């Protein structure tokens, strides 16, 4: 990691804290709806493996809602 690059752990913790606040503010149905929108937008197949699709999803904040 270069000195000018942000620490990945700090970025991850910041995203998780933001997602926790959103989870607290939304009812489960809203979170599931947003997660399903994420899956549709990224054309995620129901028959694919989690490992294969994870890299498409992990950078989107909606992934952390459920």
Biotite code that builds the C-alpha atoms (Angstrom):
import biotite.structure as struc

atoms = struc.array([
    struc.Atom([0.000, 0.000, 0.000], chain_id="A", res_id=1, res_name="UNK", atom_name="CA", element="C"),
    struc.Atom([1.320, 3.418, -0.961], chain_id="A", res_id=2, res_name="UNK", atom_name="CA", element="C"),
    struc.Atom([1.355, 6.166, 1.684], chain_id="A", res_id=3, res_name="UNK", atom_name="CA", element="C"),
    struc.Atom([-1.212, 8.224, -0.261], chain_id="A", res_id=4, res_name="UNK", atom_name="CA", element="C"),
    struc.Atom([-3.727, 5.336, -0.540], chain_id="A", res_id=5, res_name="UNK", atom_name="CA", element="C"),
    struc.Atom([-6.427, 5.024, 2.118], chain_id="A", res_id=6, res_name="UNK", atom_name="CA", element="C"),
    struc.Atom([-6.268, 2.030, 4.426], chain_id="A", res_id=7, res_name="UNK", atom_name="CA", element="C"),
    struc.Atom([-8.628, -0.723, 3.134], chain_id="A", res_id=8, res_name="UNK", atom_name="CA", element="C"),
    struc.Atom([-9.579, -1.676, 6.705], chain_id="A", res_id=9, res_name="UNK", atom_name="CA", element="C"),
    struc.Atom([-10.682, 1.888, 7.434], chain_id="A", res_id=10, res_name="UNK", atom_name="CA", element="C"),
    struc.Atom([-12.729, 1.961, 4.231], chain_id="A", res_id=11, res_name="UNK", atom_name="CA", element="C"),
    struc.Atom([-14.366, -1.383, 5.069], chain_id="A", res_id=12, res_name="UNK", atom_name="CA", element="C"),
    struc.Atom([-15.192, -0.315, 8.633], chain_id="A", res_id=13, res_name="UNK", atom_name="CA", element="C"),
    struc.Atom([-16.643, 2.978, 7.401], chain_id="A", res_id=14, res_name="UNK", atom_name="CA", element="C"),
    struc.Atom([-18.864, 1.167, 4.867], chain_id="A", res_id=15, res_name="UNK", atom_name="CA", element="C"),
    struc.Atom([-20.013, -1.315, 7.505], chain_id="A", res_id=16, res_name="UNK", atom_name="CA", element="C"),
    struc.Atom([-20.868, 1.465, 9.963], chain_id="A", res_id=17, res_name="UNK", atom_name="CA", element="C"),
    struc.Atom([-22.857, 3.284, 7.288], chain_id="A", res_id=18, res_name="UNK", atom_name="CA", element="C"),
    struc.Atom([-24.684, 0.066, 6.370], chain_id="A", res_id=19, res_name="UNK", atom_name="CA", element="C"),
    struc.Atom([-25.501, -0.610, 10.028], chain_id="A", res_id=20, res_name="UNK", atom_name="CA", element="C"),
    struc.Atom([-27.183, 2.788, 10.300], chain_id="A", res_id=21, res_name="UNK", atom_name="CA", element="C"),
    struc.Atom([-29.162, 2.110, 7.118], chain_id="A", res_id=22, res_name="UNK", atom_name="CA", element="C"),
    struc.Atom([-30.200, -1.345, 8.375], chain_id="A", res_id=23, res_name="UNK", atom_name="CA", element="C"),
    struc.Atom([-31.494, 0.237, 11.576], chain_id="A", res_id=24, res_name="UNK", atom_name="CA", element="C"),
    struc.Atom([-33.435, 2.866, 9.625], chain_id="A", res_id=25, res_name="UNK", atom_name="CA", element="C"),
    struc.Atom([-35.094, 0.468, 7.140], chain_id="A", res_id=26, res_name="UNK", atom_name="CA", element="C"),
    struc.Atom([-37.544, -2.331, 7.656], chain_id="A", res_id=27, res_name="UNK", atom_name="CA", element="C"),
    struc.Atom([-36.507, -5.756, 6.395], chain_id="A", res_id=28, res_name="UNK", atom_name="CA", element="C"),
    struc.Atom([-38.813, -5.609, 3.377], chain_id="A", res_id=29, res_name="UNK", atom_name="CA", element="C"),
    struc.Atom([-37.155, -2.399, 2.142], chain_id="A", res_id=30, res_name="UNK", atom_name="CA", element="C"),
    struc.Atom([-33.675, -3.860, 2.576], chain_id="A", res_id=31, res_name="UNK", atom_name="CA", element="C"),
    struc.Atom([-34.622, -7.041, 0.706], chain_id="A", res_id=32, res_name="UNK", atom_name="CA", element="C"),
    struc.Atom([-36.163, -4.980, -2.101], chain_id="A", res_id=33, res_name="UNK", atom_name="CA", element="C"),
    struc.Atom([-32.976, -2.914, -2.486], chain_id="A", res_id=34, res_name="UNK", atom_name="CA", element="C"),
    struc.Atom([-30.855, -6.076, -2.406], chain_id="A", res_id=35, res_name="UNK", atom_name="CA", element="C"),
    struc.Atom([-33.015, -7.653, -5.115], chain_id="A", res_id=36, res_name="UNK", atom_name="CA", element="C"),
    struc.Atom([-32.609, -4.500, -7.214], chain_id="A", res_id=37, res_name="UNK", atom_name="CA", element="C"),
    struc.Atom([-28.858, -4.890, -6.818], chain_id="A", res_id=38, res_name="UNK", atom_name="CA", element="C"),
    struc.Atom([-29.039, -8.482, -8.052], chain_id="A", res_id=39, res_name="UNK", atom_name="CA", element="C"),
    struc.Atom([-31.159, -7.456, -11.051], chain_id="A", res_id=40, res_name="UNK", atom_name="CA", element="C"),
    struc.Atom([-28.882, -4.545, -12.001], chain_id="A", res_id=41, res_name="UNK", atom_name="CA", element="C"),
    struc.Atom([-25.794, -6.761, -11.963], chain_id="A", res_id=42, res_name="UNK", atom_name="CA", element="C"),
    struc.Atom([-27.524, -9.630, -13.797], chain_id="A", res_id=43, res_name="UNK", atom_name="CA", element="C"),
    struc.Atom([-26.773, -12.115, -11.041], chain_id="A", res_id=44, res_name="UNK", atom_name="CA", element="C"),
    struc.Atom([-27.874, -15.635, -11.915], chain_id="A", res_id=45, res_name="UNK", atom_name="CA", element="C"),
    struc.Atom([-29.756, -17.666, -9.326], chain_id="A", res_id=46, res_name="UNK", atom_name="CA", element="C"),
    struc.Atom([-27.729, -20.654, -10.506], chain_id="A", res_id=47, res_name="UNK", atom_name="CA", element="C"),
    struc.Atom([-24.292, -19.103, -10.070], chain_id="A", res_id=48, res_name="UNK", atom_name="CA", element="C"),
    struc.Atom([-22.078, -19.541, -7.023], chain_id="A", res_id=49, res_name="UNK", atom_name="CA", element="C"),
    struc.Atom([-21.627, -16.895, -4.359], chain_id="A", res_id=50, res_name="UNK", atom_name="CA", element="C"),
    struc.Atom([-17.869, -16.863, -4.907], chain_id="A", res_id=51, res_name="UNK", atom_name="CA", element="C"),
    struc.Atom([-18.280, -16.174, -8.615], chain_id="A", res_id=52, res_name="UNK", atom_name="CA", element="C"),
    struc.Atom([-20.690, -13.271, -8.140], chain_id="A", res_id=53, res_name="UNK", atom_name="CA", element="C"),
    struc.Atom([-19.207, -11.708, -5.007], chain_id="A", res_id=54, res_name="UNK", atom_name="CA", element="C"),
    struc.Atom([-16.790, -9.459, -6.870], chain_id="A", res_id=55, res_name="UNK", atom_name="CA", element="C"),
    struc.Atom([-19.714, -7.908, -8.766], chain_id="A", res_id=56, res_name="UNK", atom_name="CA", element="C"),
    struc.Atom([-21.581, -7.143, -5.559], chain_id="A", res_id=57, res_name="UNK", atom_name="CA", element="C"),
    struc.Atom([-19.139, -6.303, -2.791], chain_id="A", res_id=58, res_name="UNK", atom_name="CA", element="C"),
    struc.Atom([-18.459, -2.714, -3.836], chain_id="A", res_id=59, res_name="UNK", atom_name="CA", element="C"),
    struc.Atom([-22.141, -1.762, -3.808], chain_id="A", res_id=60, res_name="UNK", atom_name="CA", element="C"),
    struc.Atom([-23.460, -0.472, -0.469], chain_id="A", res_id=61, res_name="UNK", atom_name="CA", element="C"),
    struc.Atom([-26.765, -2.301, -0.944], chain_id="A", res_id=62, res_name="UNK", atom_name="CA", element="C"),
    struc.Atom([-24.855, -5.572, -0.569], chain_id="A", res_id=63, res_name="UNK", atom_name="CA", element="C"),
    struc.Atom([-24.378, -4.804, 3.128], chain_id="A", res_id=64, res_name="UNK", atom_name="CA", element="C"),
    struc.Atom([-28.076, -4.163, 3.800], chain_id="A", res_id=65, res_name="UNK", atom_name="CA", element="C"),
    struc.Atom([-28.995, -7.805, 4.406], chain_id="A", res_id=66, res_name="UNK", atom_name="CA", element="C"),
])
